[in-house]
């Protein structure tokens, strides 16, 4: 059986913690899309970690962790992360890398930086991790899959052709130093030695595991609103962030995905540019940012201060619908305990009309939030284990959001640790 853990919003919802918690009962955890451009923050008995490529199941000895074919694989970043995890006392994780995963090349990162520099004030707010150039090459069929590292003659020829095209752009558009295919080849030979012990046909591995009745978690990166097709285009990521893509990015049949746990924060936050209707500013945003998360709301990859906002029922309902949510995990609820009253965005006003449906980007730019204010609970809720023990106003907040989005909230995170979670019977 497969469960998918995905984000309802802009990312930063707390998916890493939910995966880390549920991985205790899983046999396999799979990263199925995205690259090292976003991070999952996890707090457990080993310490605090920001994982960018490693699946969030690496903290359990019994779990196999898979980098799926849909991942943008930055090999040095992956192995640096693996060494950092082991240096903090985590036993060496069992790791498998798809032989069909494509590699983030050193020049992808350069081109990402050069393009952001060229666009200046009109940039996309990239993390400069090489993701857009990587996916551009993937779909232009000039990317390099992991298995190609082991066919040296073909690889050399391919690099010659790639550099011929890239160097035209470097010389005439970006006015930057040219690429040397021999240097790149030597670097890729180092990559080959790094991945060699881990490479396998992970799709076949998963097929056999499912036949044996093993439990599989698919771990998504970012959230619905950053999806290439259904998000706030063009201020999106370059891959699909939806659970449906998990079947493609992991190489499994779609009918095997039985449970889609869609994670949504009790307030809103986002890193990077793009439409964000319930965004707040000034002292109000600073206070929420300072109190948020574990140590404040700053990007796990970039360290950038996250943009802050109140909970957006319109965006979250849309996000859950596109994910096909079977249940919702509601995170960082404890952060809101300082507020006398809590605004919730229940609708948008667009061109004088009120809507509860999430519009396309051109209309989204004109949207203004319609708020309903709910009474706060003015209490620290960390340490509470049972739903009935939460303050009345806290339960009312959860149930109001649940009614607005139309999907059952079954998990409530009320602290950073893996044990800080309340399971709600439905």
N, C-alpha and C positions, 0 to 999 in steps of 0.2 A: 504493500500500500504506500502511496505517496501523499505527503502533505506538502503544500507550498506555503512559504512565509514571505509575504510581499508587503509593500507599502501602499497606503491609500492616498498619500498626498505628495509633497515635494521631496520626499526622502527625509532622513534624520528622525524617523518615527520611533526608533528603538527596536528595530528588527533583530539586531545582533543579540540583544538580551533575550528576546523571545526564542530565537533559534538556540542559544546557549542553554536555555531552560528546557526546551523540548527535546534537545539532542540527547538528554539522559536516557530517553526511551527509544532513541533511533539507532539504527545500525549504520546508516550512511547519510552524510550531509553533502549536498552538491551546490556549488556556485554555478549558476547557469547563464549569466550574462554580465555585461559591464566589465570595468577594469579597476585599476587602483585609484580612480578619480573620486571615490567616495569611501568612507570608512564606517565600520560597525564598532561602536564602543561597547565593551563588555567589562563588567566588574564581577569577579568571582573569588574563590578562595586562593587563587594564585596571584591576584592583584588586579590592576586595571589595564586593559588592552584596547588598542585601536587597530582592528584588522581591516586591511584594504583588499587583499586577494584571498587569503586563507579562509576557508569556510569556518563558520562559528562553532563547529563541532570538534575542533582540535583539542579541546580541554578534557575530553573523555578518552580513556584508553581503549574502550570497546568500539569506538566509532571510526569508520573509514571516511576520509574526506576527499572529495573529488572536485577537481577543476574541470568543468564541462567544456565541451567544444564551443559553446557560445560565449566564453569568456575572452576578453581582451587581455592576453597573458603577458605581463611585464615580468620576465624571468628574474632579473636581479632583485626587483622589489619583492617578489614572492619569497625568494630564498633569504633575503635580509630579514623579512618578517618571520620566517620559520626559525632562524637563528635567535632572534630576539625573544620569541616565545619560549624556546628551549632554555635560554639564558635565565629566564625567570622561574625555572624549576618545573616547567610543564614537560611531562614525558614526551619523547619523540612521537609526533602524531603519525598515524598511517595515512599516507598521501598518495593519490593517484592523479595523473595529469592526462587529459585526453590527447591522443595522438593527432586529433583533428583541430585542437585549439589553435588559434592564430596568435602570432607573436607581435607584441608591441615593440617596434623597432626603434633604435636610438634616434633615427631621423624623424619618426612620428612625433616625438617629444619636441624636437627642434622646430618642425613645421607648425606645431600647435603654438609655440611661443612666438614664432615669427608672424603668424597670422593675427594673433591677438595684438601684437605690436603694430602691425599694419593698420588694423581696424581702429585702434586707439579708442576713442570715446564711444564707438559703435560696436564694441566687442561683445561676445556672447557670455562673458564672465566665466570663461573656461578655467579649469583647475590646472591647465597646461601639462596634463599627464599624457598627451598624445592620443586621446580617445577619438576625436573627430577625424584626424588624418588616418588613424588605424582603420576605422570603419569605412572611410572613403576608399582606402586601398582594398579592403576586404570585398566590397561590392563592385569594385573595378577589376577584381580578380588578379590583383597584383600583390596580395598579401602572402605571407609565408606561414604555413602550418608547421606544427612541431615536428611531424614525421619527415618534413623536407630537410631538416638539419642533418639527416643521416644519408642523404644522397648528395655528396659534395660537388660532383661535376655539374649536375643540374642546378644546384644552388648557386654556384659561381656564375653560370650563364644568366640565371634569373636576376642576380644582383647587378650584373653589367647592364641589363635592359632597364631595370628600375632606376639606377643612378643616371642613365642617359636622360630620362624624362625629368627626374627630380632636379638635376643640375641646371636644366633650362629655367625652371622656376627660381632656383636659388640665385642664379646669375642675373636674370632679367627682371624678376618681380621683387625679390627680397633683398638682393644685393648682399648676399652672405657667402661664406666659404663653401666650396663645392664638396660633394661626397666622394670618397674613395672606396670603390667596391672591395678592394683587397683588405682594407682596414675593417670594414663591416663584416666580411667573411671571417676574419680572425676572431672578432668578438662573438659571432654566432657559434664558432667552434667551442668557445668557452661555455656558451649557453647549452650546447649539446651535452657536454659532460655533466652539467648540473641537472638536466631533466632526465637523463638516461635511466636512472634507477626507478623513476616514477611513471614513465610513459606507458600507457596501455590503451586498448580499445575500451574506453569507459562505458560506451553505450552497450556493448556486449556484456560487460561486467554488471551493469545495472539490470539488463534483461535477465541474466541468470539469478541475480539477487532477488528480483521480484518473483521469479518462479519458485524460489525457496521460501517466500513469505516474509522477506526482510522488510523492515520499516525504513523508508527513505524520506528525508527532508530536502526540499528544494529551497535554497536561500536566494532571494532576489535582492538587487541593489537599487537604491533610490525608490521612487514611488510612481503611481499612475500619472501624476501631472508632469513627470519628466519623460514619459513615453514618447518615442519618436512620432507615432501616428496620433495618439489620443491625448497627448499632453499639451502644454502651453507653447506649441510650436511657433517660432523656431528656438525659443529659449529652453530647449530640452536636451537630454542626453542623446547619444547616437545609437542606442540599442533599445529594444523593447523591454520595458520594466514590468510587463504583465505576466501573471501566472501562466497564461496560455502559452507564452514563449518558453516556459520551462520545459515543455515537451520537446521543443526544437533544440534549445540550448543544452539540454542534458542527453538528448537522443533517446527519449522514452515515448511510449504511446500516450496520447492525451487522455485516454480513458482510464489510465492508471492514477491520475491525479484526483483523489477522492475528497480532499479537505483543503480549503484555501483560507488560511488564517491571514487576514488583512490587518495590518498594524496601523493605528492612527493615534496621534498625540492628543492629549487633553487640551492643548492649545496648539497654535501653528508656529512653524519655523521653517526657514528655507535658506540655503546658501546659493549664491549666484543670482544672475539677473532673471527677469521674467515677471509676469503678472501675478499679483498677490493681493487679492481684494481686501482681506481682513487685516492687512499689515498695520502695525502701530509704530509710533516713532517717539523720540525724545525720552524724557524721564520714565514714562510708562513702559516703553520698550526696554530701556536699560535695566529697570528693576526686574522685569520678567526674565531677561537674558541672564542677569546675575544669579538669579535663584534657580534657573532652569537646569535640567540635566544633572550630571554629577560634576560639579565644578564649573558650571556655566555653559551657555549655549554658544559654542565655538566649533567650527567645522573640524571633524576628525581627521580630514586629509589636509586642509588648507590652513587651519587655525583661524580662519576668518570669522569675525562675529556674525552669527546667524541673524538674518532678518526675522523679526518677531511679529506675531499677530494672534488674535483671538481665534477660538475654534471656528472652523468654517464648515457648516453642515452641508452647504451646496457642493463644495469641492469634495468633501468626504463621501457624500452619497454617490456622487459620480465616480469617485475613485474606487469605492467598494463594488459598484455595479460593473465597472470595466474589469476588475480583478475576478469577478465571480465569487465574491466572499461567501463562505459558509459560516464564518464567525469572525468577530472583530476583537483584537487585543488593544485595549485602551491604556496608553502609557503615560508616565510622568504626572499622574493625577495629583500626587503629593505636593508638587510645586505650587499649585494654586491655593494652598491653604492660607496664604497671607491676605487674600482679597476679601473685602467686605461684600462686593458684588462682582459677578463675572459676566462680561458681555459674551454672547454667542451669536455668530453670524448665521441667520436663518434664511436669508434670501438676498438676492442682488436686485438693485434698481439699474436698469439699462434703458436709456432713452425714454425715461419717464414711466417705464413699465416694470413691474415687479415679477421676478421669476425665481423659482427654486431649482431650475435646471441649469447645469453648467454650460456656458456658451462657448463658441469658438473664440480664438484669440482676439480677432478684430473687435468683437463685442465685449470681450472681457476687459479690454483696455478702458472702456467707458463705464464699467460696472462700479457701483458704489454699494458698500455693505449695508444690509438692514439688520440691526441688532435687537436681540431680546436680552435683557439683563436678569440673571438669576442670582439669588442670595448665596453668598459664600458660606463656608463652614467654619472658618477662623480656627483651625485646629490642625495639629500635626497628625497625619494619618499613617505615618511609617510605623511598621510593626504590627499593624492590624492584619489578621489572617482570614477573617470571615466577612463576607459581604454585609451581613446583617449588623456587624459591629461598626461599620462606617457611619459617620454622622448623617443625620437625616437629609440635610441639604446636599451632602456629597452624593448620596444615592439618588437624590432628585436630579442632580446635574447629569449623572450617568444615564438615567432613564429618559431624561429629556433628549439628550443627544441620540440615544438609541432609537427613540421614536422618530426623530427628524431624519436620520439616515436610512432607517428601515432595515438594518441588519443587526443580528444579536451580538451584544457585547458580552463575551464569555470569560475574558481574562482582563484583569485590572492590575497594572503595575503601580505600586505605591512606594518605590524606592529603587536604588540602582542595583542592588544585589540580586543574584539569581533566586534567592528565597523570598524576595519582596514582590510577591505576586498573589493575587486573590483570584480563585477560580469560582466563577458564578454559574450556578446551575440554571439551565433554561428549560 
